[in-house]
Amino acid sequence: MRFVEKCPHCSGQVVEKQVQEILSGGNNTAFLNVLVGVCLHCGERLYTPETIRQFEDIEAKLARKKITDFRPLGKSYQVVS
């Protein structure tokens, strides 16, 4: 297991789970499926340093619009009330 067994916040049991993260950079957003540690009690997500570096790299690419290796999923809109 790559993650701690007990949650550092509540001491609950931590298990590995595949989750979807939403990353933003500039006006762009990306969805990424990643394996993380999740506390079964409080839901806290625990990330490896490598995963955090991957998030930072993707967010920087989004901000610079270097998205050639990303697959477009559609368009997003904001509803103005």
C-alpha positions as CSV (number, residue, x, y, z in Angstrom):
1,M,0.0,0.0,0.0
2,R,1.4,3.4,-1.0
3,F,-0.7,5.4,1.6
4,V,-0.8,5.5,5.4
5,E,-3.3,3.0,7.0
6,K,-4.8,5.6,9.4
7,C,-6.1,9.1,8.4
8,P,-3.9,11.8,9.9
9,H,-7.1,13.9,10.5
10,C,-9.5,11.5,12.2
11,S,-7.6,8.2,12.5
12,G,-10.1,6.4,10.3
13,Q,-9.1,3.6,7.9
14,V,-7.5,4.6,4.6
15,V,-8.0,2.6,1.5
16,E,-6.8,3.0,-2.1
17,K,-9.5,4.2,-4.5
18,Q,-9.7,5.4,-8.1
19,V,-11.2,8.9,-8.0
20,Q,-11.8,11.7,-10.6
21,E,-10.1,15.0,-9.9
22,I,-10.9,18.3,-11.6
23,L,-7.9,20.5,-12.3
24,S,-8.0,24.1,-13.4
25,G,-5.5,26.4,-15.1
26,G,-6.5,29.8,-16.5
27,N,-10.0,29.3,-17.9
28,N,-9.3,25.7,-18.8
29,T,-10.4,22.6,-16.8
30,A,-9.2,18.9,-17.1
31,F,-10.6,15.7,-15.5
32,L,-8.1,13.1,-14.3
33,N,-8.7,9.7,-12.9
34,V,-6.1,8.9,-10.3
35,L,-5.4,6.4,-7.5
36,V,-5.5,8.0,-4.1
37,G,-5.8,7.1,-0.4
38,V,-9.3,7.8,0.9
39,C,-10.4,7.8,4.5
40,L,-13.5,5.6,5.0
41,H,-14.6,7.8,8.0
42,C,-14.1,11.4,7.0
43,G,-13.5,11.1,3.2
44,E,-10.1,12.9,3.3
45,R,-8.1,12.2,0.2
46,L,-4.3,11.5,0.5
47,Y,-2.0,12.0,-2.4
48,T,1.5,10.9,-3.1
49,P,4.2,13.5,-3.9
50,E,4.3,12.2,-7.5
51,T,0.5,12.7,-7.9
52,I,0.8,16.2,-6.6
53,R,3.6,17.0,-9.1
54,Q,1.4,15.5,-11.9
55,F,-1.5,17.9,-10.8
56,E,0.9,20.9,-10.8
57,D,2.2,19.9,-14.3
58,I,-1.3,19.6,-15.7
59,E,-2.5,22.9,-14.2
60,A,0.5,24.7,-15.6
61,K,-0.2,23.2,-19.1
62,L,-3.8,24.3,-18.8
63,A,-2.8,27.8,-17.8
64,R,-0.4,28.1,-20.8
65,K,-2.9,26.4,-23.2
66,K,-0.4,23.6,-23.9
67,I,-3.2,21.1,-24.3
68,T,-2.3,19.3,-27.5
69,D,-1.9,16.0,-25.6
70,F,-5.3,16.4,-23.9
71,R,-8.5,15.0,-25.4
72,P,-11.4,17.6,-25.6
73,L,-14.6,16.5,-24.0
74,G,-16.9,19.4,-25.0
75,K,-17.6,23.0,-23.9
76,S,-18.5,24.5,-20.5
77,Y,-20.8,27.4,-20.0
78,Q,-21.6,29.7,-17.1
79,V,-25.2,30.6,-16.5
80,V,-25.6,34.3,-15.8
81,S,-28.6,35.1,-13.6
